[in-house]
């Protein structure tokens, strides 16, 4: 399921972000669920962007949640509180 979800993410990114390069993913937990997180870079409409990617697996319901964000280079830190609030709101559904 995770491999299929990652393939779907690749196809989605290809349609929006060109020349994407993704750093080595890190494992973690979000809302008590297993998560894979990675940063990256690419271009959107010819402009350089920084990417933040998050995949959360709810094993109980076999659902996968994606969070994909991008900002102009050097501007991501300005959204740290907003991103933290989103991550803290993620909870497992039955």
N, C-alpha and C positions, 0 to 999 in steps of 0.2 A: 504493500500500500504506500509506503514512504517513497519507494522508487518511482511509482506512477505519479505521485504528487509532485515530486521534484521535476519530473519530466514536464508536467503541466505548468509548473512555475517557469521552467526554461522557455517553453513556448510563449507564455504570457510576456515575459521580459523581452524576448526577441521582437515582439510587436511594438514595444515602447522604448526600450533602451538598446542603443546600438553599441557595439564594441565593449560589452560588459565583461569585466574581470572580477571574479569573486575570490576573496581571501579564504583561507582554510576555515571551514566551519568549526564552531565550538558547541559542545553539548551543554545543556543546562536544564533548568526547571522554570516553568511559568505557570502560575496557578496550581502548582503541585503536579503538573504534567510534564512529560519529557519534551524538550525543545532543542532545536538546532538553530544556531544564530550565525550570521556571517555579515561582514561588511564588504563593500565592493565599490567599483567605479565604472562609469560609462558615459554615454552621451544621450541626451534627450533633445530632439529638435536642434541638433548641432551644438548644444551647450554641455559642458562638462558637468557631471553630477556625481555625488557620493550616494551610495546605496546602503540601506539597512534591510536585511532579510531575516525573517523569523518564521519558522515552521513549528507548530505546536501539535503534538499527537495526543488526542484523547482516546486512550486505549479502550476504555470501558464502552464507548459508543462507536469506536472505529471511525472517528472523524478527525480530519486534519484542518487546522486553521493556519492561514498565511497572513503575515503582516509584511507589507513591502512599502518602504518609504524611500524617497530620494530628495536631496536638497542640493543647492549650489555648494561647491567646495568651501569648507570652513564655516558653513552656516548651521550645521546639524546640532552643535552644542546648544544653540538657542532654543531648541525644541526638546531638550532633555527632560524637563518636567512633564511636558505633554506626553512624551513617549512612556515615561515611567507610570503616569496615570493610566494609560491604555493597558500597559502590561499588568498592572495591579488589578485591573478590572476583569481580566481573563479568568474564567472559572470553568471547571468541567461541568458539562451537562450530562444528565443520565441518558 
